[in-house]
């Protein structure tokens, strides 16, 4: 029974990672295509929250449930495919962390543009002087 509960949580975690990753990218793209800093600020604020609530939780749950599944099934974590999936998971994480930083930075720049009353369709912070103020 424990094995199936872990498997269920592992599959849900994978779905959450894929779903939030694709959803966040999609909504950020649409917000930026609109070019309205108010929309970008609102979407970026929600995206950062969603990344921490959903994606970070799944990022922590995946290796935990995966390791417990391997243990329950009698596999070693150094078994060929399991070892390489762990390596690739960390490589993927190395690409994800800078994206989180970029999302936070985009949110902060968009919110600063809104506070500075930048015209709604002034996409570039450099056009409004925000870039020069924040360096």
N, C-alpha and C positions, 0 to 999 in steps of 0.2 A: 504493500500500500504506500509506504514512504517513497519508493522508487517512482511510482506514478504521480504522486503529488509533486515531487521534485521535477519530474519531466514536464508536468503541466506548467509549473512556475518558470522553467527554463524556456519553454516555447513561448509563453506569454512575454517573458523578458525580451526574447528575440523580436517578437512582433512589435513591442513597444519601441525598441531601438530603431527598427526599420521605419515604423510609422511616424514616430516623432522626428526622426532625421529627415525623412521625405517631406513631412508636413511643415516643419520649421523652415526648411529651405524654400519650399513653395510659397509660403506666406511672406517670407522676407523678400523673395524675388518680386512678388506682386506689389508689395508695398514700395519697393524701390523703383519699379517701373512706373508707378503713379507719379513719383517725383514730389509728392507733398510731404514736407518734413513733419507735419502733424500726424499723418498716417504712419510714416516711418517710425516716429517716436512711439506711438501707441503699439504698433505691431512688435517693434523691437523690445519694448518693455515686457510684453506677454511672452515673446520668444525666450527671453533670458529666464523668466520664471519657469516656463515649461521645460527648458533644458535642465534646470536644477531639480525640479520636482520629478519629472518623468524620466528623462534620459539618464541623469546621474544615478537615480535609483536602479534603473535597469542595468547600467554599467556595473554597479556593485553586485547586483543579484546574479548576473550571468556567470561570472567565474565561480561564485559560491555554489550555485546550483549545479553548474557543470562539474566542479570538483567532487561534490557530494554524489552526483549521478555516477561518475567514474568509480568512486569508492564503493557505492552500492552494487555496481555491476562487476566489481572485481578487477577493474582496469587500473593500471598505473598511469599517473599523469605524465610519465615519460614514454608512454606508448607512442609510436610514430605519429599517427594522425592527431592524437590528443595533444601531444607536445607542440606540434606545428600549429594547431588551432590556437593554443595559448600564446605562442609567439606572434601570430598574426593579430590576435586580439590586442596585444600590447602595441604593436605597430599601428593599428587602427586608432588606438587611444592616443598615440603620439600625434596623429593628425587631427584628432577631435579637440584636444586641449587648446591649440591656437585658434580654432574656430570659435570656441566659447569666448576667448579673450576678444576676438574680432566682433562678436555679437554684442558684448558688453560695451565695447568702444563705439560701435555704431549707435547703440541706444543712447549713450552719453552725449555723443555729438548731435544726434537728432533732438534730444531733449534740450541741449544748450541752444540749438538753432531756434527751437520753439520759444524758449525764454527770451532770446534776443530779438524775437519778432521778425525773424527772417521771412521774406515773402514765401508763401506756401509752396511755390514751385521752384525755389532756388535749391537745386539738388546738391550742389557742391558747397561744402562749408568754406572753402577758400574764397568763393564769390561773396560771402557775407562777412568775411573778416574773422569768423569764428576760428578758422584754422590757425590764423596768425596769433590769436589770443591764447589758444590752448597748446600751440606748438606741436 
